[in-house]
Amino acid sequence: MKIFGVTGWKNSGKTGLMERLVAHFAAKGLRVSTLKHTHHGVDLERPGTDTHRHREAGAQEVVLASSSRVSILHELRDTDEPRLTDLIARLTPCDLVLVEGFKSAPHPKIEAHRATTGEALLAPKNQTIRAVASDTPLPTLDLPVFDLDDTGAIAAFIEDATGMTSRHAPKLANDCFALPPGINWTPVDEALATLRDRLHPVTAIERIPVAAARKRILATDHIAVRANPPGANAAVDGYGFAYAGLPAGDMIHMPLVHGRAAAGAPFKGTVPMGHAIRILTGALLPDGIDTVVMQEDVRIDGTTLRFPAGVKPGANARAAGEDVAAGKLALPAGHKMRAPDVALLSALGLSDAEVHTHLRVGVLSTGDELTEPGTTLDVGRTYDANRPMLMSLAENWGYLPVDLGHVADDRDKLRQAFDDAATKADVILTSGGASAGDEDHVSALLEQTGSLHHWRIAIKPGRPLALAQWNGTPVFGLPGNPVAALVTTLIFARPAFSKLAGGPWLTPQVFTLPAAFSKSKKAGRREYLRARINDTDQVEVFKSEGSGRISGLSWATGLVELPDEALEIAPGTPVRFLPYTGFGLT
C-alpha cells in the first residue's frame, strides 16, 4: 500500500483537499482508504445510542455492522494512543492510504496553507513535507508549491512521489478518426483497420502487487526473476538414484542411504553411486541423483530397495528451469492478466507487475425522451436501456465504468457534461443524437471541436458512428437503438477499447455452422443477425430483424455475420456464428 499525507493548521483547507484527492483517485479505479488524526477527545456517536451504551457499560471494543458498512469503536482506556503504522496495519489492503494529520509521523506529506489561517508556514521546518498547496503566492521555498485548488497537479505529484504512476500515455492525434476525402460508405473491414492502425494506449502505467493484477493489462514485458522450477526436483513420491549406478539384471537391488529428501527439507549430503534415497514430490534432487522410481513400483526389504529394470534415465525428475528459465520472457506487454497468469508470475519471483491503469469508460445518455427505468408509465417516454447495458459491457471487459448520467437536449448542459466527462473518463460512449440531423445536439457540440467525423459504415444494424475528441478524450457516438448500439459496441468499440487500454487488437471468435433459416441478402452491407445454436447444432436466428426488438438480444447467444456480398441462405448453408462468449460477454 502506498501512503501519503495531508497536513496543515486548522482551517488550512486540508480536509477539502483530502476530499478532492479521494474522489480523484477513486475515479481512476484505485482503492483508497483514509486515516484522520484529531487532537480532541471527540466522541464518534451520539450519547444514548445502543453502541454508546455498550461502551459506557465497559466494552473494550464494539463492532457496529449493517448491510452498508462496518464500524469498529475501540476504547483505549489505559493504553497508549496507537502509532500510525499500527493503524495502517489494521486496514484492508488497498492501493493508496491518504492520511490527514499525524504531522510528526515519518510518511511523506503535502502541507495545505491558507493566508487566512494567520499561521506561519511550517513546511521548510518539517523534513517529511514534500510540497505545499497554497491559496496565495508564497515566498520562495525549497519545495514545490501548488495551487490549493489544483487537485490534478497535486494528485500527479503524489502519484510520482509514491511510484504509483511511472509515466503518462500520449494523447491521440486530433485527426486520428479522419477518413480519406470522398468516402461515403465505409466497409466494416476498412473501418476496423483504420481504428486498429491509429489507436494507441491512453492510460498511464502503475506498479501493483501481482496478486491484485487479475484483469489488468501488462504495460511492459515481464521477465522471470528466477527459474521455474528453481532447482531439479522429484515429480513423484519414490526413490532417487544415479542412473549410471544401476546394476545389471531384471530386478534391481540397491541399498538405501539413511535419511530422505522432502519439499522444503532437502537432503544435505551426497548420495553415493549405486545407492538410493527416499524422496518426496517437489523435493530437490540431492547431489548424486538424476532419476526417480515411483514408490508404487518398488519393494523395500529392510534397507534394500528392489524394483524391476527398465526405468529410463531422468525418469520422474524435473530439470531446473524446464518450465521457464531465469531471465526469459514470462508474459509480454499487452497481455491481460488472468488467475493462471498471477500464478505464473508469482512462481517466477515477481511480486509486482507494471500494468496500465484501468481504462475509465464514461457512458452518457442524451435525449428528452429518455427516463430512468420504472420511473413513469408515460408511453411517450423511453426507458434508458443503453446506459446500463454499456456500463455492464465495460465492467465485463475489466474496465472501470463511469456513469455520466442522462442529459436532456440542452446544449449548455451537454457541454458541461462533456467537460466533466473528459476529467473523469479516458473514453466517452454516447448513444443517440450523434448523427447529422438538426436536432442531434451531441453532433453539433462535437463539431465545434474540429475533430468530429461521421463514419457511414456499411453495416446493418448501426450505420452511423460518430467519432471525435473532447478536450483530448476520445468520444464514440453510438446509434440510439439498443440493438444497433450493442452490435456497434461489440464490433468496433470492444477492439478499440482494448487498444486504448494497452491491450492487443481483438478479433471475435468465429465458428462455421449450418444455418437453420432461409434468407436472401442483398449486396452492399455487412449484416449481423441475433442468433443462437439449436439442439441439432445448427444456427437459428431471431424471428424478426427489426432493430427495435430488444428481446432478441437476450434471446440470442451470439451473432450471425453475413458478408458484404449478396448471398442466398437456405437451411444447411454454412454461416459464420460469433458467440457472445467470444466477445467477452459472460
C-alpha positions as CSV (number, residue, x, y, z in Angstrom):
1,M,0.0,0.0,0.0
2,K,1.2,3.5,-0.9
3,I,0.9,6.1,1.9
4,F,0.8,9.9,1.5
5,G,-0.3,12.5,3.9
6,V,-2.0,15.9,4.0
7,T,-1.3,18.2,6.9
8,G,-1.9,21.8,7.9
9,W,-3.2,24.1,10.6
10,K,-6.9,24.3,11.4
11,N,-8.9,25.8,8.6
12,S,-6.0,25.4,6.2
13,G,-8.0,23.6,3.6
14,K,-6.6,20.1,4.3
15,T,-9.9,18.3,4.7
16,G,-11.3,19.8,1.5
17,L,-8.1,18.8,-0.3
18,M,-8.4,15.3,1.1
19,E,-11.9,15.0,-0.1
20,R,-11.0,16.0,-3.7
21,L,-8.0,13.7,-3.7
22,V,-10.0,10.7,-2.6
23,A,-12.6,11.4,-5.4
24,H,-9.8,11.9,-7.9
25,F,-8.0,8.6,-7.2
26,A,-11.3,6.6,-6.8
27,A,-12.4,7.9,-10.2
28,K,-9.2,6.3,-11.6
29,G,-10.2,3.0,-10.3
30,L,-7.8,3.0,-7.3
31,R,-8.9,1.6,-3.9
32,V,-8.4,4.4,-1.5
33,S,-8.5,4.4,2.3
34,T,-8.1,7.3,4.7
35,L,-6.8,7.9,8.2
36,K,-7.5,11.1,10.1
37,H,-6.0,12.2,13.4
38,T,-7.8,14.5,15.8
39,H,-6.3,16.2,18.8
40,H,-9.6,16.3,20.5
41,G,-11.3,13.7,22.7
42,V,-14.3,13.8,20.3
43,D,-16.9,11.1,20.6
44,L,-17.9,9.4,17.3
45,E,-21.5,8.7,18.1
46,R,-24.4,10.4,20.0
47,P,-25.0,9.5,23.6
48,G,-27.9,7.2,24.1
49,T,-27.3,5.0,21.0
50,D,-27.0,1.3,21.6
51,T,-23.3,1.1,20.9
52,H,-22.6,4.1,23.1
53,R,-24.4,2.4,25.9
54,H,-22.3,-0.7,25.3
55,R,-19.1,1.3,25.6
56,E,-20.3,3.2,28.7
57,A,-21.0,-0.1,30.3
58,G,-17.3,-1.1,29.8
59,A,-17.0,-2.8,26.5
60,Q,-13.4,-2.6,25.2
61,E,-14.4,-2.9,21.5
62,V,-17.8,-2.5,19.9
63,V,-18.5,-3.5,16.3
64,L,-21.5,-1.9,14.5
65,A,-22.4,-3.8,11.4
66,S,-25.0,-3.2,8.7
67,S,-25.6,-4.0,5.0
68,S,-23.8,-0.8,4.1
69,R,-20.7,-0.6,6.4
70,V,-18.9,-1.8,9.4
71,S,-17.7,0.4,12.2
72,I,-15.3,-0.6,15.0
73,L,-15.1,1.5,18.1
74,H,-12.1,0.7,20.3
75,E,-11.7,2.3,23.7
76,L,-8.1,3.0,24.6
77,R,-8.8,3.5,28.3
78,D,-5.5,2.9,30.0
79,T,-3.5,2.0,26.8
80,D,-1.3,4.4,24.8
81,E,-2.6,6.0,21.6
82,P,-1.7,3.7,18.6
83,R,1.0,4.7,16.2
84,L,0.2,5.4,12.6
85,T,1.9,2.2,11.4
86,D,-0.3,0.2,13.8
87,L,-3.4,1.8,12.5
88,I,-2.4,1.2,8.8
89,A,-1.7,-2.4,9.6
90,R,-5.4,-2.8,10.6
91,L,-6.6,-1.6,7.2
92,T,-7.7,-3.9,4.4
93,P,-5.0,-3.9,1.6
94,C,-5.7,-1.1,-0.9
95,D,-3.8,0.9,-3.5
96,L,-3.4,4.2,-1.5
97,V,-3.8,5.3,2.0
98,L,-4.3,9.1,2.4
99,V,-3.5,10.4,5.9
100,E,-4.9,13.6,7.3
101,G,-2.9,14.9,10.3
102,F,-0.2,12.8,12.0
103,K,2.2,15.7,11.4
104,S,5.1,14.1,13.3
105,A,4.8,10.7,11.6
106,P,7.6,9.8,9.1
107,H,5.4,9.3,6.0
108,P,5.6,11.9,3.2
109,K,3.1,14.8,3.3
110,I,1.9,17.8,1.4
111,E,1.1,20.8,3.6
112,A,-2.1,22.8,3.0
113,H,-1.9,26.6,3.6
114,R,-4.4,29.4,3.6
115,A,-3.4,33.0,4.0
116,T,-6.5,33.5,6.3
117,T,-5.2,31.0,8.9
118,G,-2.6,33.5,10.1
119,E,-0.2,30.7,11.0
120,A,3.4,30.6,9.9
121,L,4.2,28.2,7.2
122,L,5.9,25.2,8.7
123,A,6.8,23.2,5.6
124,P,10.5,24.2,5.5
125,K,11.0,23.0,9.1
126,N,9.5,19.5,8.6
127,Q,11.6,17.2,6.6
128,T,8.7,14.9,5.8
129,I,6.9,17.7,3.9
130,R,7.4,17.1,0.2
131,A,5.3,20.0,-1.2
132,V,3.0,22.9,-0.3
133,A,-0.5,23.6,-1.5
134,S,-1.4,27.2,-1.0
135,D,-4.3,29.6,-1.9
136,T,-1.9,32.6,-2.0
137,P,1.5,33.2,-3.5
138,L,4.3,32.2,-1.2
139,P,7.9,33.2,-0.7
140,T,10.5,31.1,-2.5
141,L,10.7,27.7,-0.8
142,D,13.0,24.7,-1.4
143,L,9.8,22.7,-2.1
144,P,7.3,22.6,-5.0
145,V,4.3,24.9,-4.4
146,F,0.9,24.1,-5.9
147,D,-2.4,26.0,-6.1
148,L,-4.5,24.6,-3.3
149,D,-7.4,24.0,-5.7
150,D,-5.4,22.3,-8.5
151,T,-6.3,18.8,-7.5
152,G,-5.0,17.3,-10.7
153,A,-1.5,18.7,-10.3
154,I,-1.3,17.7,-6.6
155,A,-2.6,14.2,-7.4
156,A,0.0,13.8,-10.2
157,F,2.7,14.9,-7.7
158,I,1.5,12.2,-5.2
159,E,1.5,9.6,-8.0
160,D,5.1,10.4,-8.9
161,A,6.2,10.6,-5.3
162,T,4.7,7.2,-4.4
163,G,5.6,5.5,-7.7
164,M,2.0,4.7,-8.5
165,T,2.3,6.0,-12.0
166,S,5.6,5.7,-13.9
167,R,4.5,7.6,-16.9
168,H,1.5,9.1,-18.7
169,A,0.3,8.0,-22.1
170,P,0.3,10.4,-25.0
171,K,-3.0,11.8,-26.3
172,L,-4.5,10.7,-29.6
173,A,-3.8,12.8,-32.6
174,N,-6.7,15.2,-33.2
175,D,-7.3,13.8,-36.7
176,C,-7.0,10.1,-35.8
177,F,-10.6,9.5,-36.8
178,A,-10.4,11.2,-40.1
179,L,-11.3,9.2,-43.2
180,P,-10.0,9.9,-46.7
181,P,-12.0,12.6,-48.5
182,G,-14.8,11.5,-50.8
183,I,-15.7,8.3,-48.8
184,N,-19.5,7.9,-48.4
185,W,-19.8,4.4,-47.2
186,T,-17.0,2.7,-45.3
187,P,-16.8,-1.1,-45.4
188,V,-16.6,-2.8,-42.0
189,D,-13.1,-4.2,-42.5
190,E,-11.7,-0.8,-43.6
191,A,-13.3,0.9,-40.6
192,L,-11.8,-1.7,-38.3
193,A,-8.3,-1.4,-39.9
194,T,-8.4,2.4,-39.5
195,L,-9.1,2.1,-35.8
196,R,-6.5,-0.6,-35.3
197,D,-3.8,1.4,-37.0
198,R,-4.4,4.8,-35.4
199,L,-5.3,4.0,-31.8
200,H,-2.7,3.6,-29.0
201,P,-2.9,3.3,-25.2
202,V,-4.3,6.4,-23.5
203,T,-3.9,5.0,-20.0
204,A,-0.9,5.6,-17.6
205,I,1.3,2.9,-16.1
206,E,1.4,1.9,-12.4
207,R,3.1,-0.8,-10.3
208,I,0.8,-3.0,-8.3
209,P,1.1,-6.3,-6.5
210,V,0.9,-9.3,-8.8
211,A,-1.8,-10.8,-6.5
212,A,-4.0,-7.9,-7.4
213,A,-3.3,-7.9,-11.1
214,R,-6.2,-10.0,-12.5
215,K,-7.9,-8.4,-15.4
216,R,-5.2,-5.8,-15.6
217,I,-3.2,-5.3,-18.8
218,L,0.6,-5.6,-18.6
219,A,2.4,-2.4,-19.7
220,T,5.9,-3.9,-20.1
221,D,7.4,-7.3,-20.8
222,H,7.7,-9.3,-17.6
223,I,10.9,-11.3,-17.2
224,A,11.4,-14.3,-14.9
225,V,13.4,-13.3,-11.8
226,R,14.3,-16.9,-11.2
227,A,13.7,-20.2,-12.9
228,N,10.7,-22.5,-12.5
229,P,11.4,-24.9,-11.1
230,P,14.3,-23.2,-9.3
231,G,16.1,-26.4,-8.9
232,A,16.0,-30.0,-10.2
233,N,13.3,-31.9,-8.2
234,A,11.2,-35.0,-7.9
235,A,8.0,-35.2,-9.8
236,V,6.6,-38.1,-7.7
237,D,7.0,-39.8,-4.3
238,G,9.6,-42.5,-4.7
239,Y,13.2,-43.2,-4.5
240,G,16.1,-41.4,-6.2
241,F,19.4,-42.6,-7.6
242,A,22.0,-42.0,-10.3
243,Y,21.0,-43.8,-13.4
244,A,24.7,-44.6,-14.2
245,G,24.9,-46.5,-11.0
246,L,22.1,-49.0,-11.8
247,P,23.3,-52.6,-11.5
248,A,22.6,-55.1,-14.3
249,G,19.7,-57.7,-14.1
250,D,16.0,-57.9,-14.5
251,M,15.4,-57.0,-10.9
252,I,17.4,-54.1,-9.4
253,H,18.7,-54.3,-5.9
254,M,20.1,-51.0,-4.3
255,P,21.0,-50.2,-0.7
256,L,19.1,-47.2,0.8
257,V,21.0,-44.4,2.5
258,H,19.8,-43.1,5.8
259,G,17.5,-40.0,5.6
260,R,15.2,-38.6,3.0
261,A,14.6,-35.6,0.7
262,A,11.3,-33.6,1.1
263,A,10.0,-30.4,-0.3
264,G,11.4,-27.6,1.9
265,A,13.7,-30.1,3.7
266,P,16.4,-31.1,1.2
267,F,18.9,-33.8,1.9
268,K,22.2,-32.2,2.8
269,G,24.7,-34.8,1.7
270,T,25.7,-36.7,-1.5
271,V,24.1,-40.0,-2.3
272,P,26.9,-42.5,-3.2
273,M,26.8,-44.1,-6.7
274,G,24.8,-47.3,-6.6
275,H,22.7,-46.2,-3.7
276,A,19.1,-44.8,-3.5
277,I,17.3,-42.4,-1.1
278,R,13.7,-41.8,-0.2
279,I,12.4,-38.7,-2.0
280,L,9.1,-36.9,-2.0
281,T,7.3,-34.9,-4.6
282,G,8.8,-31.4,-5.1
283,A,12.0,-32.2,-3.1
284,L,15.2,-31.0,-4.6
285,L,17.3,-33.8,-6.1
286,P,20.3,-34.4,-3.8
287,D,23.7,-34.5,-5.2
288,G,24.3,-37.7,-7.0
289,I,20.7,-38.2,-8.0
290,D,19.2,-37.8,-11.5
291,T,16.4,-40.4,-11.7
292,V,13.4,-41.3,-9.6
293,V,11.4,-44.5,-9.5
294,M,7.8,-44.3,-8.3
295,Q,7.1,-45.8,-4.9
296,E,4.3,-47.9,-6.3
297,D,6.9,-49.8,-8.4
298,V,9.2,-50.8,-5.6
299,R,9.5,-53.1,-2.6
300,I,11.6,-52.4,0.5
301,D,13.4,-55.3,2.2
302,G,15.0,-53.9,5.3
303,T,17.4,-51.3,3.9
304,T,17.4,-52.6,0.4
305,L,15.3,-51.2,-2.5
306,R,14.0,-53.6,-5.1
307,F,12.3,-52.7,-8.4
308,P,12.1,-54.1,-12.0
309,A,14.6,-53.0,-14.6
310,G,13.5,-50.7,-17.4
311,V,13.5,-47.3,-15.7
312,K,14.5,-44.6,-18.2
313,P,17.3,-42.2,-17.4
314,G,16.0,-39.0,-15.8
315,A,12.6,-40.5,-15.2
316,N,10.2,-38.6,-12.8
317,A,12.8,-35.8,-12.4
318,R,12.1,-32.2,-13.3
319,A,15.1,-30.2,-14.6
320,A,15.8,-26.8,-13.2
321,G,14.1,-24.2,-15.4
322,E,12.4,-26.7,-17.6
323,D,9.2,-24.7,-17.4
324,V,10.7,-21.1,-17.6
325,A,14.3,-20.3,-17.3
326,A,15.5,-17.3,-15.3
327,G,15.8,-14.2,-17.4
328,K,13.4,-15.4,-20.0
329,L,10.1,-13.7,-21.0
330,A,7.3,-14.7,-18.7
331,L,4.4,-12.6,-20.2
332,P,4.6,-9.9,-22.8
333,A,3.3,-6.3,-22.7
334,G,-0.3,-6.1,-23.6
335,H,-1.2,-9.4,-22.0
336,K,-4.4,-9.3,-20.0
337,M,-3.9,-10.9,-16.6
338,R,-5.9,-14.0,-15.5
339,A,-5.7,-16.1,-12.4
340,P,-3.3,-18.6,-14.1
341,D,-1.0,-15.6,-15.1
342,V,-1.0,-14.5,-11.4
343,A,0.3,-18.0,-10.5
344,L,3.0,-17.9,-13.2
345,L,4.4,-14.5,-12.3
346,S,4.3,-15.4,-8.6
347,A,6.1,-18.7,-9.2
348,L,8.8,-16.8,-11.2
349,G,9.5,-14.5,-8.3
350,L,7.7,-11.3,-9.5
351,S,5.9,-9.7,-6.5
352,D,4.9,-6.6,-8.5
353,A,3.6,-6.0,-12.0
354,E,3.7,-2.9,-14.2
355,V,0.2,-2.5,-15.6
356,H,-1.9,0.1,-17.4
357,T,-4.3,1.9,-15.1
358,H,-7.9,1.0,-15.5
359,L,-9.4,2.3,-18.7
360,R,-12.3,4.6,-17.5
361,V,-15.2,4.2,-19.8
362,G,-17.7,7.0,-19.4
363,V,-21.2,6.3,-20.5
364,L,-23.6,9.3,-21.3
365,S,-27.2,9.1,-22.3
366,T,-28.8,12.0,-24.1
367,G,-32.3,12.9,-25.2
368,D,-35.5,14.5,-23.9
369,E,-37.4,11.3,-24.4
370,L,-35.3,9.2,-22.1
371,T,-36.1,8.4,-18.4
372,E,-34.8,6.0,-15.8
373,P,-36.4,2.5,-15.9
374,G,-39.6,2.3,-13.8
375,T,-39.9,6.0,-13.1
376,T,-43.0,6.6,-15.2
377,L,-45.9,4.9,-17.1
378,D,-46.0,7.7,-19.7
379,V,-45.9,5.9,-23.1
380,G,-44.3,9.0,-24.6
381,R,-41.1,8.4,-22.6
382,T,-38.5,5.7,-23.3
383,Y,-36.7,3.8,-20.6
384,D,-32.9,4.2,-20.8
385,A,-31.6,0.8,-21.8
386,N,-28.3,1.8,-23.4
387,R,-26.5,3.3,-20.4
388,P,-26.9,0.3,-18.1
389,M,-26.1,-2.1,-21.0
390,L,-22.9,-0.2,-22.0
391,M,-21.7,0.2,-18.4
392,S,-22.3,-3.6,-17.9
393,L,-20.2,-4.3,-21.0
394,A,-17.4,-2.0,-19.8
395,E,-17.3,-3.8,-16.4
396,N,-17.5,-7.2,-18.0
397,W,-14.4,-6.4,-20.1
398,G,-12.4,-5.4,-17.0
399,Y,-12.6,-1.6,-17.4
400,L,-13.9,0.9,-15.0
401,P,-17.4,2.1,-15.9
402,V,-18.1,5.7,-15.1
403,D,-21.8,6.7,-15.0
404,L,-22.1,10.1,-16.6
405,G,-25.8,10.1,-16.3
406,H,-28.6,11.4,-18.6
407,V,-28.6,14.8,-20.1
408,A,-31.6,16.3,-21.9
409,D,-31.4,18.0,-25.3
410,D,-29.8,21.2,-23.9
411,R,-26.5,22.2,-25.5
412,D,-25.2,24.1,-22.5
413,K,-25.9,21.2,-20.2
414,L,-24.4,18.8,-22.7
415,R,-21.3,21.0,-23.0
416,Q,-20.9,20.9,-19.2
417,A,-21.5,17.2,-19.2
418,F,-18.7,16.7,-21.8
419,D,-16.3,18.9,-19.8
420,D,-17.0,16.9,-16.7
421,A,-16.7,13.6,-18.6
422,A,-13.3,14.5,-20.0
423,T,-11.9,14.8,-16.5
424,K,-13.4,11.5,-15.3
425,A,-13.1,9.2,-18.2
426,D,-10.4,8.0,-20.7
427,V,-13.0,7.3,-23.4
428,I,-16.6,8.5,-23.6
429,L,-19.5,6.5,-25.0
430,T,-22.7,8.3,-26.0
431,S,-25.8,6.8,-27.6
432,G,-28.3,8.8,-29.7
433,G,-28.1,12.3,-31.0
434,A,-24.8,11.6,-32.9
435,S,-26.0,11.6,-36.5
436,A,-26.0,14.7,-38.7
437,G,-29.6,15.9,-38.2
438,D,-30.5,19.4,-37.0
439,E,-31.7,18.1,-33.6
440,D,-28.6,16.0,-32.9
441,H,-27.1,18.1,-30.3
442,V,-24.2,15.8,-29.5
443,S,-23.0,16.1,-33.1
444,A,-23.4,19.8,-33.0
445,L,-21.2,20.1,-29.9
446,L,-18.6,17.7,-31.1
447,E,-18.5,19.6,-34.5
448,Q,-17.2,22.6,-32.5
449,T,-14.0,20.6,-31.5
450,G,-13.0,20.2,-35.1
451,S,-12.4,16.5,-34.6
452,L,-15.9,15.1,-35.4
453,H,-16.1,12.5,-38.2
454,H,-19.3,10.8,-39.2
455,W,-18.5,7.2,-40.2
456,R,-21.2,6.0,-42.5
457,I,-20.4,2.3,-42.1
458,A,-21.9,-0.3,-44.5
459,I,-23.3,-2.3,-41.6
460,K,-26.8,-3.5,-40.5
461,P,-27.8,-2.6,-37.9
462,G,-25.9,0.6,-36.9
463,R,-24.8,2.6,-39.9
464,P,-24.0,5.9,-38.2
465,L,-21.0,6.0,-35.9
466,A,-19.6,9.4,-34.8
467,L,-16.0,9.6,-33.7
468,A,-14.5,12.7,-32.1
469,Q,-12.4,14.0,-29.2
470,W,-13.5,16.4,-26.4
471,N,-10.6,18.1,-24.6
472,G,-8.4,15.3,-25.8
473,T,-10.7,12.5,-24.7
474,P,-11.9,10.1,-27.5
475,V,-15.7,10.0,-28.0
476,F,-17.6,7.2,-29.6
477,G,-21.1,8.3,-30.6
478,L,-23.2,5.2,-31.0
479,P,-26.7,4.8,-32.6
480,G,-29.5,5.3,-30.1
481,N,-31.3,2.0,-30.9
482,P,-30.1,-0.6,-28.3
483,V,-29.8,-3.4,-30.9
484,A,-27.6,-1.2,-33.1
485,A,-25.7,0.2,-30.0
486,L,-24.8,-3.3,-28.9
487,V,-23.7,-4.5,-32.3
488,T,-21.5,-1.5,-33.0
489,T,-20.1,-1.7,-29.5
490,L,-19.1,-5.4,-29.9
491,I,-17.7,-4.9,-33.4
492,F,-16.0,-1.6,-33.1
493,A,-15.8,-0.3,-29.5
494,R,-14.5,-3.6,-28.0
495,P,-11.3,-3.9,-30.0
496,A,-10.8,-0.1,-29.9
497,F,-11.1,-0.1,-26.1
498,S,-8.6,-2.9,-25.8
499,K,-6.0,-0.8,-27.8
500,L,-6.8,2.3,-25.7
501,A,-6.3,0.3,-22.5
502,G,-2.9,-1.0,-23.6
503,G,-4.0,-4.4,-24.9
504,P,-4.0,-6.1,-28.3
505,W,-6.5,-5.5,-31.1
506,L,-9.2,-8.1,-30.5
507,T,-11.0,-10.1,-33.1
508,P,-14.2,-12.1,-32.4
509,Q,-14.3,-15.8,-32.1
510,V,-15.9,-17.4,-35.2
511,F,-17.5,-20.8,-35.8
512,T,-18.8,-22.0,-39.2
513,L,-22.0,-23.9,-38.7
514,P,-25.0,-24.9,-40.8
515,A,-27.9,-22.4,-40.9
516,A,-31.4,-23.4,-39.7
517,F,-33.0,-20.5,-41.6
518,S,-33.5,-19.0,-45.0
519,K,-32.6,-15.5,-46.2
520,S,-32.0,-13.6,-49.4
521,K,-29.3,-11.0,-48.6
522,K,-28.6,-8.0,-50.9
523,A,-25.1,-6.8,-51.6
524,G,-23.6,-3.6,-50.1
525,R,-23.7,-4.0,-46.3
526,R,-22.4,-6.5,-43.8
527,E,-25.3,-7.8,-41.6
528,Y,-25.4,-9.1,-38.1
529,L,-28.4,-11.2,-37.0
530,R,-29.2,-12.1,-33.5
531,A,-28.8,-15.9,-33.3
532,R,-28.2,-19.0,-31.2
533,I,-27.3,-22.6,-31.7
534,N,-30.3,-25.1,-31.6
535,D,-30.3,-28.7,-30.3
536,T,-29.1,-30.0,-33.7
537,D,-26.0,-27.7,-33.7
538,Q,-27.5,-25.5,-36.4
539,V,-27.8,-21.7,-36.1
540,E,-31.2,-20.3,-35.8
541,V,-31.9,-16.5,-36.0
542,F,-34.4,-14.3,-34.1
543,K,-37.9,-14.2,-35.6
544,S,-37.6,-10.6,-36.5
545,E,-34.7,-8.5,-37.8
546,G,-36.4,-5.3,-36.5
547,S,-33.9,-3.2,-34.7
548,G,-36.5,-2.3,-32.1
549,R,-36.9,-5.8,-30.9
550,I,-34.6,-5.7,-27.9
551,S,-35.8,-9.1,-26.6
552,G,-33.8,-10.6,-29.4
553,L,-30.6,-9.5,-27.7
554,S,-31.4,-11.5,-24.6
555,W,-32.8,-14.4,-26.6
556,A,-29.6,-14.8,-28.6
557,T,-26.3,-16.3,-27.6
558,G,-24.3,-14.7,-30.4
559,L,-24.5,-13.1,-33.8
560,V,-24.6,-14.5,-37.4
561,E,-22.3,-12.4,-39.6
562,L,-23.3,-12.2,-43.2
563,P,-20.7,-10.9,-45.8
564,D,-20.8,-7.6,-47.7
565,E,-21.8,-9.5,-50.9
566,A,-25.2,-10.8,-51.9
567,L,-26.0,-14.3,-50.5
568,E,-28.8,-16.8,-50.7
569,I,-29.1,-18.8,-47.5
570,A,-31.1,-22.0,-47.1
571,P,-31.2,-24.5,-44.3
572,G,-27.8,-26.2,-44.2
573,T,-25.8,-23.3,-45.8
574,P,-22.6,-22.7,-43.8
575,V,-22.7,-19.4,-41.9
576,R,-20.3,-17.6,-39.6
577,F,-21.5,-17.6,-35.9
578,L,-19.9,-15.2,-33.5
579,P,-20.8,-16.3,-29.9
580,Y,-21.3,-13.8,-27.2
581,T,-18.6,-15.5,-25.1
582,G,-16.1,-14.7,-27.9
583,F,-16.9,-11.0,-27.3
584,G,-16.2,-11.5,-23.6
585,L,-19.9,-11.5,-22.7
586,T,-20.3,-13.7,-19.7
